[in-house]
Amino acid sequence: MNKTSRQVLPVKERDHIQGSLKAPYVLVEYGDYQCPYCGEAHGIVKEIRDRLGDQLCFVFRNFPLVEIHEHAEHAAEAAEAADAQGRFWEMHNLLFENQDALEDGNLVDYAEELGLDARRLITEVRNGAHAARIQKDFRSGEQMGVNGTPTFFVNGELFEADPSAEEIIAALTERTV
């Protein structure tokens, strides 16, 4: 891992978190649901979570690249709308597993599949009900120099190598938070 002075903003309870805030290792991802590289990274993150278990705190922050991914904003809105109904991570996973189907009709299907109020979800998506939350994530990424996805921060520091489970785990365990 290349050392850099760029540090991620501290993880807060408002973030989307899997694991404990007290875990010794923290992995923060800035991602875009339509980005094919984020789709690949999704599997890598799953492997890291499986291997590190309770020792890992994983955080996902929205960074939709709307100028190149036409469905990224609505996908992020759908994830946030699912969060409002207590099912962020389930929607997060469905979106990454179905990157080729992120139109509004697909989002309704995913909401129904998860047992969510689909009408509420699509209304929130179309009205931009969670736009402020998404923009807050996006701006925090910009402050940290994020300009593409996925971008990872490992134990607070920018991870600049190609993301692989082995490389990220090595960086995580090299130094704790």
BELWO-V522269 format. One line per field, one symbol per residue. ss: DSSP state (h for helix, s for strand, l for the rest). phi: phi as a letter, one per 40 degrees, with the letter a starting at -180 (. if undefined). burial: I if it has 16 or more other C-alpha atoms within 10 Angstrom, else O. A space follows every 10 residues. Layout:
ss=???
phi=???
burial=???
This chain:
ss=llllllslll lllllsssll llllssssss sllllhhhhh hhhhhhhhhh hhhhhsssss ssllllllll lhhhhhhhhh hhhhlllhhh hhhhhhhlll lllhhhhhhh hhhllllhhh hhhhhhhlll hhhhhhhhhh hhhlllllll ssssllsssl llllhhhhhh hhhhlll
phi=.ccaccbccd cbccccbbhc ccccbbbbbc bbcccccccc cdcccdcccc ccfccbbbbb bcaccccbbc bccccccccc ccccbgbdcc cdcccccbcc bbcdccccdc ccdcgccccc dccccccgdb dccccccccc cdccgcbabc bbbbfgbdcb cccbdccccc ccccacc
burial=IOOOOOOIOO IOOOIIIIIO IOOIIIIIII IIIIIOOIIO IIIIIOIIIO OOOOIIIIII IIIIIOOOOO IIIIIIIIII IIIOOOIIIO IIIIIIOOIO OIOIOOIIOI IOOOOIOIOO IIOIIOOIII IOIIOOIIOI IOOIOIOIII IIIIIIIIIO OOIIIOOIIO IIIOOOO
